[in-house]
C-alpha cells in the first residue's frame, strides 16, 4: 500500500491472495482455537507479507493470543522481518533461518496448531506437510507451487489409456501437477487428517490457485475416510516426495 492506504496496482494480486488466505484461516479457527495461545508456523515465509497479515488478523482483529514463527532460508529476509516485527511491537512474531525440520529439532515445546505455506516451491510443500504431520499439527493450509516432481520422474505408463492421454505435453504437465496435490491429500487422510483440495483464488490473480486444507481428526472418526493413495501411486508407477518422507 502507499501512504494513503491504497493498494498499489502491481501488488493487487498479492493483496487478493493474502486476503483470501485470511478467509481460510478465519474458517479454520473454530477447529484449532481451544482457549489457549495458538502456535502457527509459516514455512517458506519469504518477505512475510502473509505472516504479518495473519498475526495482525488473529492478534489485533480476532483478539486471540497467538505466537507465529516464520521460517525461511534467506538470512537477509529473516533479519529484515525480525526488525519489522520489533518495530511494530509484535512480541510473539519471530523469524528464524532454516528449514522446518531444523526448527523443530532445536525446540522443546513442539506444539503446533497450524502450519501454513504460500507457494512453497515443488517438494518444499512436501517437507512442510511431512513436518506438520510428524509434529501432530492440528491443521494445515498449503497453497502449493511448481509441482514438477511427478512430471520430471514420469516414464511411459504400462497403462495404455493413461500413456495415450499423457503423450500430449501440456496435458501431461497439468495432469501430473494436479495428481501431486491429490496424492498429498490422500496421504494426509492416511495419517489421520480430513483433507480437501479447494480453489484458492480466481486464476486471473494467480495460476497457482489450489489450496490444501487439512484438519486433524479425532480418533473416533478416523475410519470415516479411506485413502486411495496406494491405488493412484500404482497407476502412475511412482510415489511422491511426501510418501518417502513419511516412511
C-alpha positions as CSV (number, residue, x, y, z in Angstrom):
1,X,0.0,0.0,0.0
2,X,1.0,3.6,-0.4
3,X,1.0,6.3,2.3
4,X,-2.7,6.9,1.6
5,X,-3.6,3.3,2.3
6,X,-4.3,2.4,-1.3
7,X,-3.2,-0.9,-2.7
8,X,-0.5,-0.4,-5.4
9,X,-1.6,-1.8,-8.8
10,X,1.5,-4.0,-9.1
11,X,0.7,-5.6,-5.7
12,X,-3.0,-6.1,-6.2
13,X,-2.8,-9.8,-7.0
14,X,-0.7,-10.4,-3.9
15,X,-3.2,-8.4,-1.8
16,X,-6.1,-10.5,-3.1
17,X,-4.2,-13.7,-2.3
18,X,-3.4,-12.7,1.2
19,X,-7.0,-11.7,2.0
20,X,-8.3,-14.9,0.6
21,X,-5.8,-16.9,2.7
22,X,-7.1,-15.0,5.8
23,X,-10.6,-16.1,4.9
24,X,-9.5,-19.7,5.0
25,X,-7.7,-19.1,8.4
26,X,-10.9,-17.5,9.8
27,X,-12.9,-20.5,8.7
28,X,-10.5,-22.9,10.4
29,X,-10.1,-21.0,13.7
30,X,-13.0,-22.7,15.5
31,X,-11.3,-26.1,14.8
32,X,-8.0,-25.1,16.3
33,X,-8.8,-22.5,18.9
34,X,-9.3,-24.2,22.2
35,X,-8.8,-21.3,24.6
36,X,-5.0,-21.5,24.7
37,X,-2.4,-19.5,22.9
38,X,-2.2,-20.6,19.2
39,X,1.1,-21.5,17.6
40,X,1.3,-21.1,13.9
41,X,4.3,-21.8,11.6
42,X,4.7,-20.2,8.2
43,X,7.1,-22.3,6.2
44,X,9.0,-20.5,3.4
45,X,7.7,-17.1,4.6
46,X,9.9,-15.0,2.2
47,X,9.2,-11.3,2.8
48,X,6.4,-12.4,5.1
49,X,3.5,-10.3,3.7
50,X,1.2,-13.2,4.7
51,X,2.9,-13.8,8.0
52,X,2.4,-10.2,9.2
53,X,-1.2,-10.2,7.9
54,X,-2.0,-13.4,9.8
55,X,-0.5,-12.1,13.0
56,X,-2.4,-8.8,12.7
57,X,-5.7,-10.6,11.9
58,X,-5.5,-13.1,14.8
59,X,-3.9,-10.9,17.4
60,X,-5.5,-7.5,16.6
61,X,-8.8,-8.3,15.0
62,X,-9.8,-11.7,16.4
63,X,-8.2,-10.9,19.8
64,X,-6.8,-14.4,20.1
65,X,-3.4,-15.0,21.8
66,X,-1.0,-16.3,19.2
67,X,2.6,-17.0,18.5
68,X,3.7,-17.1,14.9
69,X,7.0,-18.4,13.6
70,X,8.2,-17.6,10.1
71,X,10.9,-19.8,8.6
72,X,13.0,-19.1,5.5
73,X,16.5,-19.9,4.2
74,X,17.5,-16.3,3.4
75,X,19.4,-14.5,6.1
76,X,18.7,-11.0,4.9
77,X,15.0,-11.6,4.7
78,X,14.9,-13.1,8.2
79,X,16.9,-10.1,9.6
80,X,14.5,-7.6,7.9
81,X,11.4,-9.4,9.2
82,X,12.6,-9.6,12.8
83,X,13.4,-5.8,12.7
84,X,9.9,-5.1,11.3
85,X,8.2,-7.3,14.0
86,X,10.1,-5.4,16.7
87,X,9.2,-2.0,15.2
88,X,5.5,-2.9,15.1
89,X,5.6,-4.2,18.7
90,X,4.7,-7.8,17.6
91,X,6.3,-9.5,20.6
92,X,5.0,-13.0,19.6
93,X,6.1,-12.9,16.0
94,X,9.5,-14.3,15.3
95,X,11.5,-15.3,12.3
96,X,14.2,-18.0,12.0
97,X,16.6,-19.0,9.3
98,X,16.5,-22.7,8.4
99,X,14.1,-25.5,7.4
100,X,11.1,-26.6,9.4
101,X,13.0,-29.7,10.4
102,X,15.8,-27.6,11.8
103,X,13.4,-25.5,13.8
104,X,11.6,-28.4,15.4
105,X,15.0,-30.1,16.2
106,X,16.0,-27.1,18.2
107,X,13.0,-26.5,20.4
108,X,11.5,-28.5,23.3
109,X,7.8,-27.4,23.0
110,X,6.9,-28.9,19.7
111,X,3.2,-27.9,19.9
112,X,1.8,-26.7,16.7
113,X,-1.8,-25.7,15.9
114,X,-1.5,-24.6,12.3
115,X,1.2,-24.9,9.6
116,X,0.8,-22.6,6.6
117,X,2.6,-22.3,3.3
118,X,2.0,-20.0,0.4
119,X,3.7,-21.0,-2.9
120,X,6.4,-23.2,-1.3
121,X,8.1,-24.5,-4.5
122,X,7.8,-28.1,-5.7
123,X,8.8,-30.6,-2.9
124,X,9.2,-27.8,-0.3
125,X,5.5,-28.2,0.2
126,X,6.0,-31.9,0.9
127,X,8.7,-31.2,3.6
128,X,6.3,-28.7,5.3
129,X,3.4,-31.1,5.3
130,X,5.6,-34.0,6.5
131,X,6.9,-31.9,9.4
132,X,3.3,-30.8,10.2
133,X,2.2,-34.5,10.3
134,X,5.1,-35.6,12.4
135,X,4.5,-32.8,14.9
136,X,0.8,-33.7,15.1
137,X,-0.3,-30.2,13.9
138,X,-4.0,-29.6,14.3
139,X,-4.4,-28.1,10.9
140,X,-2.5,-27.4,7.6
141,X,-3.3,-24.7,5.0
142,X,-1.0,-25.0,2.0
143,X,-1.0,-23.4,-1.4
144,X,1.5,-25.5,-3.5
145,X,3.6,-24.2,-6.3
146,X,5.5,-25.7,-9.3
147,X,4.6,-29.3,-8.8
148,X,7.4,-30.7,-11.1
149,X,8.3,-33.9,-9.3
150,X,5.9,-36.4,-11.0
151,X,6.4,-34.8,-14.4
152,X,10.2,-35.0,-14.2
153,X,10.2,-38.6,-13.0
154,X,7.4,-39.9,-15.2
155,X,8.1,-42.8,-17.5
156,X,5.7,-44.1,-20.1
157,X,2.9,-45.9,-18.2
158,X,2.2,-49.5,-18.7
159,X,-1.5,-48.5,-18.7
160,X,-2.2,-47.9,-22.4
161,X,-5.1,-45.4,-21.9
162,X,-3.0,-43.3,-19.5
163,X,0.0,-43.5,-21.7
164,X,-2.0,-42.3,-24.7
165,X,-3.6,-39.4,-22.7
166,X,-0.2,-38.2,-21.4
167,X,1.5,-38.2,-24.8
168,X,0.4,-34.6,-25.1
169,X,3.0,-32.4,-23.2
170,X,0.6,-29.8,-21.8
171,X,-1.9,-32.5,-20.7
172,X,0.9,-34.5,-19.1
173,X,2.2,-31.4,-17.2
174,X,-1.2,-30.3,-15.9
175,X,-2.4,-33.8,-15.1
176,X,0.6,-34.8,-13.1
177,X,0.6,-31.4,-11.3
178,X,-3.0,-31.9,-10.2
179,X,-2.2,-35.6,-9.3
180,X,0.6,-34.4,-7.0
181,X,-1.9,-32.4,-4.9
182,X,-4.5,-35.2,-4.9
183,X,-1.8,-37.6,-3.7
184,X,-0.8,-35.2,-0.9
185,X,-4.4,-35.0,0.2
186,X,-4.8,-38.8,0.1
187,X,-1.6,-39.2,2.2
188,X,-2.9,-36.7,4.7
189,X,-6.1,-38.9,5.0
190,X,-3.8,-41.9,5.6
191,X,-2.2,-40.1,8.5
192,X,-5.4,-39.1,10.3
193,X,-6.4,-35.8,8.7
194,X,-9.6,-34.8,6.9
195,X,-8.2,-33.3,3.7
196,X,-9.8,-31.1,1.0
197,X,-8.4,-29.7,-2.2
198,X,-10.1,-26.3,-2.8
199,X,-9.9,-23.3,-5.2
200,X,-7.6,-20.8,-3.6
201,X,-8.4,-17.8,-5.7
202,X,-9.5,-16.8,-9.2
203,X,-6.9,-17.7,-11.8
204,X,-6.8,-14.1,-13.0
205,X,-4.8,-13.3,-9.9
206,X,-2.5,-16.4,-9.9
207,X,-2.4,-19.7,-11.8
208,X,-1.4,-21.3,-8.6
209,X,-4.9,-21.5,-7.4
210,X,-5.3,-24.7,-5.4
211,X,-5.3,-24.9,-1.6
212,X,-4.8,-28.0,0.6
213,X,-6.9,-27.8,3.7
214,X,-6.3,-30.5,6.3
215,X,-7.6,-30.8,9.8
216,X,-6.5,-33.5,12.3
217,X,-9.4,-35.8,13.0
218,X,-10.4,-37.1,16.4
219,X,-9.7,-40.8,16.9
220,X,-13.4,-41.8,16.8
221,X,-13.8,-40.6,13.2
222,X,-10.5,-41.9,11.7
223,X,-12.3,-44.7,9.8
224,X,-14.7,-42.3,8.0
225,X,-12.4,-41.7,5.0
226,X,-10.4,-44.2,3.1
227,X,-7.2,-43.1,1.4
228,X,-6.7,-44.2,-2.2
229,X,-3.1,-43.0,-2.3
230,X,-1.7,-46.5,-3.0
231,X,-4.0,-47.0,-6.0
232,X,-3.0,-43.7,-7.5
233,X,0.7,-44.4,-6.9
234,X,0.3,-47.8,-8.6
235,X,-1.4,-46.2,-11.6
236,X,1.3,-43.6,-12.0
237,X,4.0,-46.1,-11.1
238,X,5.7,-43.8,-8.7
239,X,5.4,-42.2,-5.2
240,X,5.7,-38.5,-4.4
241,X,8.2,-37.0,-2.0
242,X,5.8,-36.8,0.9
243,X,5.3,-40.5,0.9
244,X,9.1,-41.1,1.1
245,X,9.4,-38.5,3.9
246,X,6.7,-40.4,5.9
247,X,8.4,-43.8,5.6
